[in-house]
Structures are given as structure tokens and as C-alpha cells.
Amino acid sequence: MNKLPVIYLTIDEDHETGLDAISLVDHPAIERNWMAFNKKHKFALNEEKRIVSGAAMVADYPIYRRDEDGREYYVVFDSDAIRKIAYKFMKDGKTNATNLDHSTEVDGVFMFESFLIDEMKPTPKGFDKLPNGSWFVSYKVDNDDVWEDVKKGTFKGFSVEGVFSESRQMDVDKMIIEEVEKALRA
């Protein structure tokens, strides 16, 4: 059995790392859509106000990657890395830095709400529970074409794009053991 490496990513506040944009995508790598599968909340988008809300980053969630050389691995952002990324994104004033499927820049779509999940600000009702340290965002969609695509289901979630640095690497078994130890301490 071939075990894939797990690479933890972060940003270096002194270097040219950080998010360039948050993209509206059809298949978020974090596997969390705007839709909330809950009887009370069928969709996590507001028809009248043109608002979409959901996770931008999920703490400690392994995201499968395959690079152009065919190497396979997982990337993970822990809660500390997500906090640094979210803070820098807001500090740099990038709430309008939005694109579609990581390719087409778009106007009329902007972040107006952003918070990190913790004991004081838990996952909003209607969404699958997110681990502490995850980043939850809401966007206003004033662009008519983009809003139509959201309603049609062309775009279903968020995906971050940027330049990151490697903070550490481990194998999957060690990552699982670390997560079990963390759960036992909680």
C-alpha cells in the first residue's frame, strides 16, 4: 500500500506568501458546499439578499493533490495557519479579490463577513459542524450573471488560492495518531 505524504501549509508573514483570491467553484477541495443538508435550511444562500455563506478553509482537513509531475500527496492547513492566512487576507484588504474557478476575475462579488470557528463563534446552524480554527465567510453577489450561476448550481462553494510555505511533513499514519491524541485531550 502506497502511503501518501501529508504536507502542512502555512504562510510566512515576512515573505510573499498568502492568499491571492477566494474563488467560487463547482467542486470545493474542502468538500463543503454552500448547501446545508438540514431539514430547516435547504440552501445556505439567501435568494433576496444575494448572499452565499460557507467554509473557506477547514482546519486539519487533508486535501488530496496531484502535481504536474504526477506526485500525489495531501495538504493540510492547521488552525494556526488558517488564522494567519485570514488575518493577512483582511489586513491586505483583499475582500474584493474574487474569481470564478480560479481563472476568471469577477466584479460585483465581495466578502462582507469573516470569522474563525471557535467556542464563542460555533458553526452556524444548518451547516455541517466545522472544527475549531476553520474559516467561515459570507459573500454578497451583486453581479447578475454570477448570481444566476449560483442559483443554477454552477458554483457551489469556495476555494482559496495563493502561495503557501511548507511548515512540516508527515505520513498519513502519524497524522491519524496526532488527530486521535488531540481528540483524547479535548
Buried (B, 14 or more C-beta within 10 A) or exposed (E): EEEBBBBBBBBEEEEEBBBBBBBBBBEBBBEBBBBBEEEEEEBBBEEEEBBBBBBBBBBBBBBEEEEEEEEEBBBBBBBEBBBBBBBBBEEEEBBEBBBBEEEEEBEBBBBEEBBBBEEEEEBBEBBBEBBBBBBBBBBBBEBEEBBEBBBEEBBBBBBBBBEBEEBEEBEBEEBEEEEEEEEEEE
